[in-house]
């Protein structure tokens, strides 16, 4: 199977995903990513077009889009730091929102899938490592590959509305768990 921007993809027989060769994503600090397409075979033509569009947008995404979510990422850091302090655990010190980028290692896989609930839009999820939360890391989700729509600890959901079962959280980028 061939997808514009990704080339020929291989099918993983174990889980049914289509897997690309690595592609450099400028918005992720030039990180080379493998794209994993979940549910593509079962999608109708309009949805397949939406997958392709989301991938194209994501690859062309301006790195400045990440800066728009800096405050939310910093809030996630602050929540994690407060919890770790309360548990008398070591805490990574990050002074300002702008400093979070020094503590994030972007993942090398981009999961592309259609949200099963709500708007049924195609999302791209990237699991990252972050120094302040080694176990759960940082998940950054891009709605239609264009804008960050959700972030926080990795939970495999494409929206906070789905993660919490609260439709009112659909446009919330970061939902504090505190």
Beta strands, then each sheet from edge to edge (+ up, - down):
strand 1: 2-3
strand 2: 7-8
strand 3: 10-11
strand 4: 18-25
strand 5: 31-37
strand 6: 104-105
strand 7: 109-114
strand 8: 122-130
strand 9: 138-143
strand 10: 147-152
sheet 1: 1+ 2-
sheet 2: 3+ 4- 5+ 7+ 8- 6+
sheet 3: 3+ 4- 5+ 7+ 8- 9+ 10-
end
